[in-house]
């Protein structure tokens, strides 16, 4: 079939879906592209939702992935405030929430992930919030003012970023974490201890080893978080940030292979050669680490958008990237390169007390698997090169600040 007559449908207009549409045009795709998004606005960036957008420092133009006219100029049809509700693989159509159907030659699933909900009494009270969309961020922003009391349930990166933004706006913030430390599921104890101490130094109260038994309210609005030990943390709003669940139900119902997300290969292709999947909804190969994994990050969304677009357009596959992530809290910039699989040693480079350091995660043979850098951009950039090359380093080499990170990466 001639490319000009082929139709690509992208289900999901987040960072991954919006980037895939743009990448297809950049790589010369001439056929029709329809981008279907559940939210009423064009694709936008998610990271500022817990930072600049929440504090009022980012504008709508800053948030937008691309100017609105980009889509019409690029002949990309935007179907907003519309959700894909089903996939008919045999007929090659998707069903929509408005009752219509759209035919596709190639389908890209960019369905994202949703906030994990806690099965707690009171979870439906007004003022119980999550943070996955602009609307969520706007609801949270409306509660943050000097003296307002915010409870953050979950001490992951989203919770810590929201706590930092809340403190910046003058709110009183309490973080409630089930584990023995914040960032317990995503960072090593050294990094957890650093951020925990830093937040406490900024006036954030942190409760660890704390189970939540109920959310309490009056007049339909939350007034406090009851802990398992019977204490109640008074609050005017509660942000629940306890992880995310891949939106893979459509793929499962269509008979596609799913395991903690929609299973794809290095071309972002599913078990059906006409269907690709990208972004937070996927379980993808991590070739550097010889395993599969689900990554929730903008860099992952962009990498998989490139993989899918290159395959569809018949272009060379992009070089696999080292996974990377970031988090901004107060004046701290955390940048993480790689994933610390199978590591046995952590080496500190720099000065923890000066909030300028990097943690190198090594396997038993000294291979660098991950680097967590706080206000240490050179170590992050050098770390990405070191990890990509599967380079081995010693503790002595890493700790010696007279050896530049460029030399370490050489």
Secondary structure as UniProt FT lines:
FT   HELIX           3..5
FT   STRAND          7..11
FT   HELIX           15..26
FT   TURN            27..28
FT   STRAND          32..36
FT   HELIX           47..50
FT   HELIX           52..55
FT   HELIX           60..63
FT   HELIX           69..73
FT   TURN            74..75
FT   STRAND          76..79
FT   STRAND          84..88
FT   TURN            89..92
FT   STRAND          93..96
FT   TURN            97..98
FT   STRAND          101..103
FT   STRAND          106..109
FT   STRAND          113..115
FT   TURN            122..124
FT   STRAND          128..129
FT   HELIX           134..143
FT   TURN            146..147
FT   STRAND          149..153
FT   HELIX           157..168
FT   TURN            169..170
FT   STRAND          172..176
FT   TURN            182..186
FT   HELIX           189..201
FT   TURN            202..203
FT   STRAND          205..207
FT   STRAND          212..218
FT   TURN            219..220
FT   STRAND          221..227
FT   TURN            228..229
FT   STRAND          232..234
FT   STRAND          237..240
FT   STRAND          244..246
FT   HELIX           249..253
FT   TURN            254..255
FT   STRAND          262..263
FT   TURN            266..267
FT   TURN            273..274
FT   STRAND          275..277
FT   HELIX           279..281
FT   STRAND          282..286
FT   TURN            287..290
FT   STRAND          291..293
FT   HELIX           298..312
FT   TURN            313..314
FT   STRAND          324..329
FT   TURN            330..331
FT   STRAND          332..338
FT   TURN            341..342
FT   STRAND          345..351
FT   TURN            352..355
FT   STRAND          356..362
FT   TURN            364..365
FT   STRAND          367..374
FT   HELIX           377..388
FT   TURN            389..390
FT   HELIX           395..399
FT   TURN            401..402
FT   HELIX           405..409
//
